[in-house]
């Protein structure tokens, strides 16, 4: 698995576009997120349909065509240095095939950040644009708005990425399977990785990679189902190592740990748990598409070079 192209870091005064490729965004949360971005000396602009709701499907921020147009326009705007997702939810799978990948490739590399349902787009940006992306807090996400650690880590990654090349687990030494491994990071939300299998934009597999996975609101047997699906299709064959993030509202951690040990322990690769990215409080920003070393014993992921150039 090859390392992808790193987009340029942000500088004070940079224009950033906020889009909603999945679910609708409450206006008060959007405004609070924009205030944080302005406090970082960024110039945020809001895509036209971020506050919209689909007329019949209220869980979508506008129609599929509108959400795709927002992302395509923001990405192809030469004045925009980064595109930040306002939230996750559901809907990225419905609009990803409507994007003009040729036009977006021609627009050149820039920062793309988001998490949860945005996993679908992270995979597409990797396979279609060959671009490093940031799996991190949403600009209007509840945890981002209320948690200084989530804000500080995203800000450092955007402006001073060399300061966050060593990422550490919440509980250092939380090795489900000890060992060290090297590879290129990939992954995101487990349920989205499973549901994206076989689509035109999905990663062909985790071979040679360090898989970062997390999820929210999924019971232990559902997590077992997703992992089993990845195992049965061969998608996990050759993975170099696995990093487990947060599992908010997924059940007692002892039960989750038993699932992870059963489904992942047989791969014979290092597995580290409780890494503190995803839907949990104070989530870290995790670069996808960069070469790194995982040390499960110390609970660290060390990037070969900063996520952004």
C-alpha positions as CSV (number, residue, x, y, z in Angstrom):
1,X,0.0,0.0,0.0
2,X,1.5,3.3,-1.1
3,X,1.5,6.6,0.8
4,X,-0.8,9.2,-0.7
5,X,-0.2,12.8,-1.6
6,X,-0.1,15.2,1.4
7,X,-2.1,18.4,0.9
8,X,-0.6,21.8,2.0
9,X,-1.1,22.8,5.6
10,X,-3.3,25.8,6.4
11,X,-2.0,29.3,7.1
12,X,-3.7,32.1,9.1
13,X,-6.4,33.8,6.9
14,X,-7.0,30.6,4.9
15,X,-10.5,30.2,3.4
16,X,-12.2,26.9,4.4
17,X,-15.5,25.6,3.1
18,X,-18.0,23.8,5.4
19,X,-20.1,21.2,3.7
20,X,-22.8,18.7,4.8
21,X,-22.5,15.6,2.6
22,X,-24.7,13.5,4.9
23,X,-27.1,14.7,7.6
24,X,-28.6,18.1,8.2
25,X,-26.9,20.5,10.7
26,X,-28.7,22.5,13.5
27,X,-28.0,26.2,12.8
28,X,-26.9,26.9,16.4
29,X,-24.2,24.2,16.2
30,X,-23.1,25.4,12.8
31,X,-22.7,29.0,14.1
32,X,-20.7,27.8,17.1
33,X,-18.4,25.8,14.9
34,X,-17.9,28.8,12.6
35,X,-17.0,30.9,15.6
36,X,-14.3,28.4,16.6
37,X,-12.8,28.4,13.1
38,X,-12.8,32.2,13.0
39,X,-11.0,32.2,16.3
40,X,-8.3,30.2,14.6
41,X,-8.0,33.1,12.1
42,X,-9.6,31.1,9.3
43,X,-12.2,32.4,6.9
44,X,-15.0,29.9,6.9
45,X,-17.7,29.9,4.1
46,X,-20.8,27.8,4.3
47,X,-21.9,25.7,1.3
48,X,-25.5,26.6,0.1
49,X,-27.3,23.4,1.4
50,X,-25.6,22.8,4.8
51,X,-28.8,23.8,6.7
52,X,-31.2,22.2,4.2
53,X,-33.4,19.1,4.9
54,X,-34.5,16.8,2.2
55,X,-38.3,17.3,1.7
56,X,-39.2,13.6,2.3
57,X,-36.1,12.2,3.9
58,X,-35.4,14.5,6.8
59,X,-32.2,12.7,7.8
60,X,-30.5,14.2,4.7
61,X,-29.1,17.7,4.3
62,X,-30.8,18.4,1.0
63,X,-31.0,16.2,-2.1
64,X,-28.2,13.9,-3.2
65,X,-27.6,16.2,-6.1
66,X,-27.4,19.3,-3.9
67,X,-25.0,17.8,-1.4
68,X,-22.8,16.5,-4.2
69,X,-22.9,20.0,-5.9
70,X,-21.8,21.6,-2.6
71,X,-18.8,19.4,-2.2
72,X,-17.8,19.6,-5.8
73,X,-18.1,23.4,-5.9
74,X,-16.1,23.8,-2.7
75,X,-13.4,21.5,-3.8
76,X,-13.0,23.1,-7.2
77,X,-13.0,26.6,-5.8
78,X,-9.3,27.8,-6.1
79,X,-9.8,30.2,-3.2
80,X,-10.7,27.3,-0.8
81,X,-7.7,25.7,1.1
82,X,-9.7,23.1,3.0
83,X,-13.1,21.4,3.0
84,X,-14.5,20.5,6.4
85,X,-17.5,18.4,7.0
86,X,-20.1,19.9,9.4
87,X,-21.3,16.5,10.6
88,X,-21.7,12.8,9.7
89,X,-25.1,11.1,10.0
90,X,-26.1,9.3,6.9
91,X,-26.1,10.1,3.2
92,X,-22.5,10.1,1.8
93,X,-23.1,6.8,0.1
94,X,-26.0,8.3,-1.8
95,X,-24.1,11.2,-3.3
96,X,-20.5,9.9,-3.7
97,X,-21.2,8.6,-7.2
98,X,-22.5,12.0,-8.3
99,X,-19.2,13.7,-7.8
100,X,-17.1,14.8,-10.8
101,X,-13.8,13.1,-9.9
102,X,-12.0,14.4,-13.0
103,X,-12.8,18.0,-12.1
104,X,-11.9,17.5,-8.5
105,X,-8.6,15.8,-9.4
106,X,-7.8,18.7,-11.7
107,X,-8.4,21.2,-8.8
108,X,-5.3,19.8,-7.0
109,X,-4.8,18.7,-3.4
110,X,-6.3,20.4,-0.4
111,X,-7.3,19.4,3.1
112,X,-10.4,17.3,3.6
113,X,-11.6,16.5,7.1
114,X,-14.6,14.7,8.7
115,X,-15.5,11.4,10.4
116,X,-18.3,8.8,10.8
117,X,-20.4,8.6,7.7
118,X,-17.7,10.6,5.9
119,X,-15.7,7.4,5.9
120,X,-17.2,6.7,2.5
121,X,-15.7,10.0,1.2
122,X,-12.3,9.3,2.8
123,X,-12.1,6.0,0.9
124,X,-13.1,7.7,-2.4
125,X,-10.6,10.6,-1.9
126,X,-7.9,7.9,-1.4
127,X,-8.8,5.7,-4.3
128,X,-9.9,8.4,-6.8
129,X,-7.7,11.3,-5.9
130,X,-4.7,9.6,-4.2
131,X,-5.0,12.1,-1.3
132,X,-4.2,12.0,2.4
133,X,-7.3,13.1,4.4
134,X,-8.0,13.7,8.0
135,X,-10.4,11.5,10.0
136,X,-11.2,14.0,12.7
137,X,-13.9,16.0,14.4
138,X,-16.8,17.6,12.4
139,X,-16.9,21.4,12.4
140,X,-20.4,21.4,13.9
141,X,-20.1,18.2,16.0
142,X,-21.1,18.3,19.6
143,X,-17.8,16.9,20.9
144,X,-15.8,19.4,18.8
145,X,-17.8,22.3,20.1
146,X,-17.4,21.3,23.8
147,X,-14.0,19.6,24.0
148,X,-10.7,21.5,24.1
149,X,-8.6,18.4,23.3
150,X,-10.5,17.7,20.1
151,X,-10.2,21.4,19.0
152,X,-6.5,21.6,19.9
153,X,-5.5,18.5,18.1
154,X,-7.4,19.4,14.9
155,X,-6.0,22.9,15.0
156,X,-2.4,21.6,15.5
157,X,-2.9,19.1,12.6
158,X,-4.1,21.8,10.3
159,X,-1.5,24.5,11.1
160,X,1.5,22.7,12.7
161,X,1.3,19.1,11.6
162,X,4.9,18.4,12.6
163,X,3.8,18.9,16.3
164,X,1.5,15.9,16.2
165,X,3.4,13.2,14.4
166,X,3.2,10.9,17.5
167,X,-0.3,9.9,18.4
168,X,-0.9,8.1,21.7
169,X,-3.7,5.9,23.0
170,X,-6.0,7.1,25.8
171,X,-4.7,4.2,27.9
172,X,-1.0,3.7,27.0
173,X,0.0,0.1,26.7
174,X,-3.6,-1.1,26.0
175,X,-2.4,-3.8,23.6
176,X,-4.9,-6.4,22.7
177,X,-2.2,-8.1,20.7
178,X,1.4,-6.8,21.4
179,X,4.0,-6.0,18.7
180,X,5.1,-3.5,16.2
181,X,4.1,-2.9,12.6
182,X,4.6,-0.5,9.8
183,X,2.2,0.5,7.1
184,X,0.0,3.2,5.5
185,X,-3.0,4.3,7.6
186,X,-6.5,3.7,6.3
187,X,-10.0,3.1,7.8
188,X,-12.7,5.0,9.6
189,X,-16.1,3.9,10.9
190,X,-16.4,0.1,10.9
191,X,-20.0,-0.2,9.8
192,X,-19.3,2.1,6.8
193,X,-16.2,0.2,5.8
194,X,-18.4,-3.0,5.8
195,X,-21.3,-1.4,3.9
196,X,-18.9,0.1,1.3
197,X,-17.4,-3.2,0.3
198,X,-17.7,-3.9,-3.4
199,X,-18.4,-0.3,-4.4
200,X,-16.3,1.6,-7.0
201,X,-14.6,3.9,-4.5
202,X,-13.8,1.5,-1.6
203,X,-10.3,0.5,-0.7
204,X,-9.5,-2.8,-2.3
205,X,-8.3,-4.1,1.0
206,X,-6.2,-3.4,4.1
207,X,-3.1,-5.4,2.8
208,X,0.1,-3.6,4.0
209,X,-1.9,-1.0,5.9
210,X,-2.5,0.1,9.5
211,X,-6.3,-0.1,9.9
212,X,-7.9,2.5,12.1
213,X,-11.5,1.6,13.1
214,X,-14.2,2.9,15.5
215,X,-18.0,3.1,15.6
216,X,-20.9,4.3,17.7
217,X,-24.2,2.9,18.8
218,X,-23.5,-0.7,17.5
219,X,-24.1,-3.7,19.8
220,X,-21.3,-6.3,20.2
221,X,-23.0,-8.8,17.9
222,X,-23.3,-6.1,15.1
223,X,-19.6,-5.3,15.5
224,X,-18.9,-9.0,15.2
225,X,-21.0,-9.0,12.0
226,X,-19.1,-6.2,10.4
227,X,-15.7,-7.7,11.3
228,X,-16.8,-11.1,10.1
229,X,-17.9,-9.5,6.8
230,X,-14.5,-7.9,6.3
231,X,-12.8,-11.3,7.2
232,X,-15.0,-13.4,4.9
233,X,-14.4,-11.1,1.9
234,X,-10.6,-11.2,2.5
235,X,-10.5,-7.4,3.0
236,X,-8.4,-7.8,6.1
237,X,-5.9,-10.2,4.6
238,X,-2.4,-8.9,4.9
239,X,-3.3,-6.0,7.2
240,X,-0.1,-5.0,9.1
241,X,-1.7,-3.8,12.3
242,X,-5.0,-2.5,13.7
243,X,-5.8,0.5,15.9
244,X,-9.1,0.5,17.7
245,X,-10.7,3.9,18.5
246,X,-13.8,4.8,20.5
247,X,-16.9,2.6,20.8
248,X,-19.4,5.0,22.3
249,X,-22.8,3.5,23.2
250,X,-21.7,0.1,21.8
251,X,-22.1,-1.8,25.1
252,X,-19.9,-2.9,28.1
253,X,-16.3,-2.7,27.0
254,X,-15.6,-6.2,28.3
255,X,-18.0,-7.6,25.8
256,X,-16.5,-5.5,23.0
257,X,-13.0,-6.6,23.9
258,X,-14.1,-10.2,23.7
259,X,-15.4,-9.6,20.2
260,X,-12.2,-7.8,19.1
261,X,-10.0,-10.6,20.5
262,X,-12.1,-13.3,18.9
263,X,-12.3,-11.7,15.4
264,X,-9.0,-9.9,15.2
265,X,-6.6,-11.9,17.5
266,X,-6.2,-14.6,14.8
267,X,-4.8,-12.2,12.3
268,X,-1.4,-12.4,14.0
269,X,-0.8,-8.7,13.8
270,X,-0.5,-6.0,16.5
271,X,-3.8,-4.6,17.8
272,X,-4.0,-1.6,20.1
273,X,-7.2,-0.5,21.8
274,X,-8.7,2.6,23.4
275,X,-6.9,5.0,21.1
276,X,-9.2,7.9,21.5
277,X,-10.4,8.8,18.0
278,X,-13.9,8.7,16.5
279,X,-17.1,9.3,18.4
280,X,-15.6,9.5,21.9
281,X,-14.9,12.6,24.0
282,X,-11.9,14.6,22.9
283,X,-11.4,12.7,19.7
284,X,-7.9,12.9,18.1
285,X,-7.5,13.8,14.4
286,X,-6.1,10.7,12.6
287,X,-4.4,11.1,9.1
288,X,-5.4,8.5,6.5
289,X,-3.0,7.6,3.8
290,X,0.3,8.3,5.6
291,X,3.1,5.8,6.4
292,X,3.5,5.2,10.1
293,X,4.8,2.8,12.8
294,X,2.4,1.2,15.3
295,X,3.8,0.1,18.7
296,X,1.0,-1.7,20.4
297,X,3.0,-2.1,23.6
298,X,3.4,1.6,24.2
299,X,0.1,2.5,22.5
300,X,1.7,4.9,20.0
301,X,1.3,5.6,16.3
302,X,4.3,7.5,14.9
303,X,3.9,9.1,11.5
304,X,7.0,9.0,9.2
305,X,6.2,12.6,8.2
306,X,3.5,15.2,9.0
307,X,0.1,14.6,7.7
308,X,0.2,17.9,5.7
309,X,3.1,19.3,3.8
